[in-house]
Amino acid sequence: PYYIDLNQNLFLQASLQSSDTNLLVFVDTCVASPDPTDFRTQTYELIRSGCVKDPTYSSHYSPRSTVAQFSFNAFSFVNRYPSVYLQCELVVCRYNDYSSRCYQGCMSRSKRDTSS
């Protein structure tokens, strides 16, 4: 566990351990939950499909493409939950493959047309 005060900035880093230096790590989705085994019922989205959902979420520059760094303000799920658990999905792509998911950024779903 990592202990932090409410509203304090929490910095995270994910790094890919590979001898291939032509890879890129992209943070696609990060979801928080008060239950470490359930990330569907009561959740809070920080980033979903590359789209930032939390205004305190920030992606940080890393000189290495195999390292993704980001931060957000610590929060709680009401007072009855002592802990918050984080589950993130990362994507690994070829560096400079501009057609890959890593270079597409926010992938918001298009709305359906409800007209006749």
C-alpha positions as CSV (number, residue, x, y, z in Angstrom):
1,P,0.0,0.0,0.0
2,Y,0.9,3.6,-0.6
3,Y,-0.3,6.1,1.9
4,I,-1.2,9.6,0.8
5,D,-3.3,12.5,2.1
6,L,-6.4,13.7,0.3
7,N,-5.9,16.2,-2.5
8,Q,-2.1,15.5,-2.5
9,N,-0.7,14.9,-6.0
10,L,0.1,11.2,-6.6
11,F,2.7,10.5,-9.3
12,L,2.8,7.2,-11.1
13,Q,5.2,5.6,-13.6
14,A,4.9,2.5,-15.7
15,S,7.9,1.2,-17.5
16,L,8.3,-1.5,-20.1
17,Q,11.2,-3.8,-19.6
18,S,12.4,-4.8,-23.1
19,S,15.6,-4.8,-25.1
20,D,13.6,-3.4,-28.0
21,T,14.1,0.3,-27.9
22,N,11.6,1.0,-30.7
23,L,8.6,0.6,-28.4
24,L,6.2,3.2,-26.9
25,V,4.0,2.9,-23.8
26,F,0.6,4.7,-23.8
27,V,-1.8,5.0,-20.9
28,D,-5.2,4.1,-22.3
29,T,-7.4,3.7,-19.3
30,C,-7.1,4.1,-15.5
31,V,-10.1,3.4,-13.2
32,A,-10.2,3.6,-9.4
33,S,-12.4,1.5,-7.1
34,P,-12.8,1.1,-3.4
35,D,-12.9,-2.7,-4.0
36,P,-9.7,-4.4,-5.3
37,T,-11.7,-7.2,-7.0
38,D,-14.4,-5.1,-8.6
39,F,-13.6,-2.4,-11.2
40,R,-17.1,-2.3,-12.6
41,T,-19.7,-1.5,-9.9
42,Q,-18.5,1.6,-8.0
43,T,-15.7,3.2,-10.0
44,Y,-14.2,6.5,-10.8
45,E,-12.5,7.0,-14.2
46,L,-9.3,9.0,-14.4
47,I,-8.7,8.3,-18.1
48,R,-10.8,6.2,-20.5
49,S,-9.7,5.3,-24.1
50,G,-7.1,8.0,-23.9
51,C,-9.7,10.6,-22.9
52,V,-9.0,12.4,-19.7
53,K,-12.0,12.2,-17.3
54,D,-10.5,13.7,-14.2
55,P,-9.5,17.3,-14.3
56,T,-6.5,16.7,-12.0
57,Y,-5.1,13.9,-14.3
58,S,-1.9,15.0,-16.1
59,S,0.4,13.1,-18.4
60,H,4.1,13.9,-18.0
61,Y,6.9,14.0,-20.5
62,S,9.4,11.1,-20.2
63,P,12.7,11.1,-22.2
64,R,12.2,7.4,-22.7
65,S,9.3,6.1,-24.9
66,T,9.1,2.9,-22.8
67,V,8.1,4.9,-19.7
68,A,4.7,6.5,-19.1
69,Q,4.4,9.0,-16.3
70,F,1.2,10.6,-15.0
71,S,-0.3,12.2,-11.9
72,F,-3.6,13.0,-10.3
73,N,-5.0,14.4,-7.0
74,A,-5.7,11.7,-4.4
75,F,-9.4,11.3,-3.5
76,S,-11.6,8.9,-1.5
77,F,-14.8,7.1,-2.1
78,V,-16.9,8.7,0.6
79,N,-15.7,8.1,4.2
80,R,-16.7,4.5,4.5
81,Y,-13.9,3.2,2.3
82,P,-10.4,3.5,3.7
83,S,-8.6,2.6,0.5
84,V,-8.7,3.4,-3.2
85,Y,-7.4,0.8,-5.7
86,L,-6.2,1.7,-9.2
87,Q,-6.4,-0.5,-12.4
88,C,-4.7,0.8,-15.5
89,E,-4.6,-0.5,-19.1
90,L,-1.5,0.4,-21.0
91,V,-0.8,-0.1,-24.7
92,V,2.5,-0.9,-26.2
93,C,3.2,0.2,-29.8
94,R,6.0,0.5,-32.3
95,Y,7.7,3.9,-31.9
96,N,6.8,6.2,-34.9
97,D,4.0,4.0,-36.1
98,Y,1.5,6.8,-36.4
99,S,-1.4,4.5,-37.3
100,S,-1.1,2.7,-34.0
101,R,-3.3,3.2,-31.0
102,C,-0.5,5.0,-29.1
103,Y,-0.7,7.9,-31.5
104,Q,-4.5,8.2,-31.8
105,G,-5.0,9.9,-28.5
106,C,-8.5,10.3,-27.2
107,M,-10.9,7.8,-28.8
108,S,-14.4,9.1,-27.9
109,R,-17.2,7.0,-29.2
110,S,-19.3,8.6,-31.8
111,K,-23.0,9.1,-30.9
112,R,-25.7,7.3,-32.8
113,D,-28.1,9.2,-34.9
114,T,-31.5,9.0,-33.3
115,S,-33.4,10.6,-36.1
116,S,-35.8,8.4,-38.2
